[in-house]
Amino acid sequence: MRRAIAAVVRKDVLVELRTGEAVPAMLLFSISTFVLFHFALDRRSVDGDLAAGVLWVTLLFAAVLGIVRLFVAEREQGGFDGFLLAPVDRTALFVAKATVLFAFLAALELVAVPAFAILLLGPSPWDAVPELVLVLALADVGIAVVGTLVGALGIQTRTREVIVPILALPLMIPLAIGAARATSPLFLEAGAAAVPGRWLLVLGLYDLVFGLLAFAVFDFLLED
């Protein structure tokens, strides 16, 4: 199973490095959105709940772009059929695709979060980088799990560009709430406060529940 996961991850990373179809689009969307907020809000900086809301709404919509493209190669080039015929556990494809999506999100945030801080935040949140990284990691796991499940379902339809956002965004509402509430204290104008532990717990439970659900249904979804 590990070899199958590694092979799929390596293939997807190489394809993305050669074509640049997912991450550059996600990055361009995020930075463009931050620029729009910068001028539309007409404020020198934002803080607290507003800052957290702007960040997470932008990241979630950018993630949808990556989810839409996640299974395109398998659909167009017969990858699904090849994987079904291979003597490997079919959940290996789920783990591999979730890992790839997590890597795409991490690459996006390495550039998008500093851009967000420069365009919309004051200097104080830079002191809360470790806490912010923890929240981002927990949220990215949830996005990767739900996004992989929804992407596999949406790729079976002709209108995946419509189906994926319709399915993914409602499922990610609890994640958006938890992530925004967890990061809001980090963006206070008076200086970063401690991250509420209950919201980290919410993100962890979200990751666990949807991870178990995805493992339970992915085999049947792949067959259909």
N, C-alpha and C positions, 0 to 999 in steps of 0.2 A: 504493500500500500504506500509506503514512504517513497519508493521509487516512482510510482505512478504520480503521486502528488508533486514530487520534484520535477518530473518531466513536463507536466502541464504548466507548472509555475514558470519553469525556464522558457518554455515555448511562448507563453503569453508575454513575458517580460521582453523577450527578443523581438516579438512582433510589435510591441508598443515602442521599443527603441527605434525600430526601423520605420514604422509608419507614423507614430505620434498622433494617433487618432483620439485617444481618450484624455490623457493627462493635460496636454496643451489646451484642449477645449475647456476642460474643467477649470484650469488656471485662468484662462482668458475671461471666462464667465465670472469667476469670483472677483478678479481685480476690477473688471468693468462695473460690477455691481457695487463694490466698495467706492469706486470713483463717483458713481451716481448718487449714492447715499451721502458722500462727502459734500457734494454741491446741493443736493435736494434738501438736506436737513439745515443747510446754511448755519452751521455751528462749527466752532473751532475744534471741538471734541465732543464725544459722547461718553457716557459712563453708566455703570450699573446695569439695570435691566434692559435699557435701550441698546447698549453696546452688545450685551450677550445675545439679544434677539437678532440684531443685525448680523452678527457673526454666524449664528447657527442656522438661520434661515438661508443665508447665502451658501454655507457649506452643504446643507442638505440638498438644495437645488442643484448645486454643482455635482454632488454625488450621483444624482439621477442621470446625468450625462454619462458617467462612467458605467452605471448599471445597464443602461440601454445598450452599450457596446460590449458588454462582458461576454456574451455567448454568441456574438455575430459570426465569428470564425467557425465555431462548431456547427452552426446552422447552415452557413453558406458552403462550407468545404467538407461536409460529411463527418465532422468530428464526433457528433453524437453517435452515429452508427458504428464508427470505429471503436469508441469507448465501450459501447454495449457489447461488442464482440470480443473485447479484450478480457482476459481472465483476471480481472482485478475487482476489488470492492467498488461499487458505484459511488459510494459516499466519498471516495477519494477525489472525484471531480468536484464535489461540493467544497471540500476542504481546500483544494487547490484554487478554485475560483474565489473563494472567500479570502484566501491569503493574498491573491493578486489584487483584489479590490481594496483590501486593507493597505497594501503597499501603494496603490494609486492614491488613496486618501492621504497617506503619510507624505508622499511626494508633493501633493497639492498643498498641504498645510505648511510644509517647510517654507513655501514662498507666500502663500495667501495670508497666513496669520501675521507675519511681519508687515506685509503690505497693509493689512487691516489696522495694525497698531500705528503705523506711520500716518495713515490717512485719517483715522477716526479717533484714536485714543491719545490721552496725555502720556506723560513719562512714567507715571506710577505703576502701571500693570507689568512693566518689565521685571519688577521684583518678584512676580508670582509665576515665573516660567515653569518651575517643577510641578506646581499644582495644576497649571493649565495643561501641561503635557499629560498628566495623569487623566484628567477629564477627557481630553482629546482621544487618548488611547482607548478608554472604556467606550466612548461614543463610537469610535471607528469600528470596534469589534461588532457592536450592534448593527451599524450601517452595513458592514460587510456581510453579516449573516443574513439579515433581512433582504439586502440588495441582491445577494446571490440567489436566494429562494425566489424572489420576485422576477429577477432576470431570467431564470430558467423557465418560469411560467410564461412570461411575456414574449420570449423568443419564439414560442410556438404559434403566435398569432401574427397576422400581417400588419397590425397596427401597434407594434411594440412601443413606438415613440409615445403613443397615447396611453396604452395599457399600463406601462411601467410606472409613470408618475401617479396614475389613479390608484394603483395598488400600493406602491411604496410609501408615498407621503402620509396617508392615514395611519399605516402601521408604525410609522416613525414618530407619531405625535408624542407618545410617552417619552421616547428618547429625546426629542427636542425640548420637552418641558424639563426633564431631568438635567440635561446638559446646560440649558440656559440658566436654570436656578443654581447649578453648581458653579458656573463661571461668573455669574453676576457679582458675587462679592470680590472677585479678583479684579474687576474693572471699576471699582469705586474711585471717585475723584480724590477722596481723602487718603487713599492708599489701599492696597490689597488687604482684605480680611480673610479669615480662615474659610476653607471650603466646607459647607455643611455636610457632615458625614452621611446623613440620610439620603441625600441626592446621589452620592457615590454608590450607596447601597441600591438605590432604584436602578441606576445604570447597570450595576452588576447583575441584578435579578433579571433585568430586561435581556441582557446578553445570554444568561443561562437559559431562560425560558424559550427564547426564540432559537437558540442553538439546539436545544433538545428537540423542539418542534421540527426544525429543518432536517435534522438527522432522521427523524421518524418518517417524514413524507418525501424526502428527496428521491429515494429509489422509485417510488410509484410515479412521481412527477416526470422523471427521466424516461420511464417506459411509455408514458402517455404522449 
